[in-house]
């Protein structure tokens, strides 16, 4: 494949050479040629090109009146100076002389002609077709230049099959670093990749997210615009307007007027201009003509320091100009070298006539005519570019120095192939006037940029260095205090489509561009992550966020903790009740044979007190973080205990009614009740029924600890799952039926003897029980917070207290405070009064 490619290239070059060399057979000017052991070629734009209509493929003749390019002249002299210094050096290539072949490349055709000349063999001026290009030995070993990306790409493509080193001082396009296409290309100017990244960081630094983008025709401008648009878009910067200045653009033509109109209509304050110098001149002359002011212009390195641009009349009115510039470097002795060249006797300028050397593009009549007074002034921009050309010459010399083994002090002169020199140039690492010269794997230099701002505060244009950009990765270091903005109060100009949203507000895009949006607050339970300003993110299950939040907060885990004041009160009340129950049990045990205890139920009282104590103990399960045992026992144990108490209370009231009212009226029923232990049987059956309900509840609707997230957005409620279960409702309804039964039985015994009449106290306690649970369920219907378990416990505690207070406290009072009423005689007298009263009625 490589052989086929080489043959094709060779065929094309042969055809081109037949045309090019046949047309240019004259001798070049002596200033463009220096004999030497090894030759370098230099391609420099000593003249500017011109647009012309051609009817046949001809090389542009560069040496034309009124087309001299001062900038290219300084590059030309920098290479001549570099070669002269190296030849005079005893340390670098000590016994070797470098020569050169310099060419004026004012156009693409002139550049191709120069490249073909470089590839020609010594002696015969043609390029041979060879199967093995590694042994192809042209008269030149390396090429310095050319200046633009378009010309460098063409030259690099022609030289690549021969692996001839091409070191450009001005071609910065990123595409030239692709080694598969341009394996022999290197450069001493930074890669546009870093320039683009620096520009994007500059836009981000000042918050400019809405920009216009203008480029020049050609690889430099168009590829730069493409790369900048892609990287800017990736970083959230939107392009309000984009256009390319064509090669044929003229100030005031329809194309430029339309571009200026669209630029004025765009709402972007910042305009990035990625252009070469000639088209940048046309663009800014059009800007001045259209009176576009008040904008911030971000400049690429190609024109930011060019006097060709700063010299546009009226340009100081266009606004603020910031830009990326190659770090200022100085070629020591270049000014003196140019002055010496101007003073040297070069003879009278030769007239240019047909078949003269003027047609070789290796002549510069203006250069020969310079004097110390008429020579071009060496300015900062040209000096920095000249340093790049000067640096390229030294890079080739150091590579050749290593290849020829000159480290010993003597170079071994022999045949050198271009590819051998290319290998060594990639390895160079040396200091040149305190600057390190080396290349990375892509052939790019290790360098940096300056960030500069134009300054018109004085009588003449100058610039201020605001900071620098280093890589990799690309980082900006800017001293913002040096910037004098053109706006009011020295404020940074804004260039945004929509202003930033408040914290916690997401951006809802309203246009084609993501930078144009409305601000909508994030809903409750969502937050705005700074990594994505266009979508609110939901909080985690254990987190919450209010409306319009930019972060989530941990939910507060709540339960009825023992440390709270409410808990202390309830704990104290429940403990007091439990102690009273135990004390009452002891008191009744001590007075077990007394009439009061026997009339209260005797040993049945201990079952009633025990059931109340069990219910009271279950209430401790409402305190602290819910656990599985607490959830299983607290409601079920309370329901079962209160069932036993109500069953005893019911059967006790019913038994008194039977004794006093039905023993004579229904003796059979009475004797059956007594003989079959009806009271105990009722309590057992009633309690067993509730036990069955509770066991079914615990098995089928098992109460478990749970974390509840829905009720309160900022809380996690730790609770048990029993409140809304069918088992809980059945157990509660069962106790409700028992309470009604107890209430009915106690009401029927309202006319019993005074010592046996418990209707008032029992009625009061049962009514209080009903009211407690009605209050609880009413509260639960309107409140569902942290203290709901406390209300539940309070209802249970009220039920137990009312049962204890209504049934046992009066009896304790008689035992302790009225022992005279706790006598057999008193009870017998009470019964006799009841009997007489019934007999009289």
Buried (B, 14 or more C-beta within 10 A) or exposed (E): EEEEEBBEBBEEBBEBBEBBBEBBEEEBBEBBBBEBBBBBBBBBBBBBBEEEEEEEEEBBBBBBEEBBBBBBBBBBBBBBBBBBBBBEEEEBBBEBBBBBBBBBBBBBBBBBBBBBBBBBEEEEBBBBBBEEBEEBBBBBBBBBBBBBBBBBBBBBBBBBBBBBBBBBBBBBBBBBBEEEEBBBBBBBBBBBBBBBBBBBBBBBBBEBBBBBBBBBBBBBBBBBBBBBBEBBBEEEBBBBBBBBBBEEBEBEBEBBBEBBEBBEEBEBBBBBBBBBBBBBBBBBBBBBBBEBEEBBBBBBBBBBBBBBBBEBEEBEEBBBBBBBBBBBBBBEEBBEBBBEBBEEEBEEEEEBEEEBBBBBBBBBBBBBEBEEEEBBEBBBBBBBBBBBBBBBBBBBBBBBBBBBEBEEEEBEBEEBBBBBBBEBBBEBEBEBEEBEBEBEEBBBBBBBBBBBBBBBEEEEBEBBBBBBBBBEEBEBEBEEEEBEBBBEEEEBBBBBBBEEBEEBBBBEEEEEBBBBBEBEBBBBBBBBBEEEBEEBBEBEEEBBBBEBBBEBEEBEEBBBEEEBEBBEEBBEBBEEBBEBBBEBBEBBEEBEEBBBBBBBBEEBBBBBBBBBBBBBBBBBBBBBEBBEEBBBBBBBBBBBBBBBBBBBBBBBBBBBBBBBBBBEEEEEEBEEBBEEEBBEEBBEEBBEBBBEBBEBBBEEBBBEBEEBBEEBBBBBBBBBBBBEBEBBEBBBEBBBEBBBBBBBBBBBBEEBBEBBBBBEBBBEBBBBBBBBBEBBEEBBEEEBEBBBBBBBBBBBBBBBBBBBBBBBBBBBEBBEEEEEBBEEEBBEBBBEEBEEEEEEE
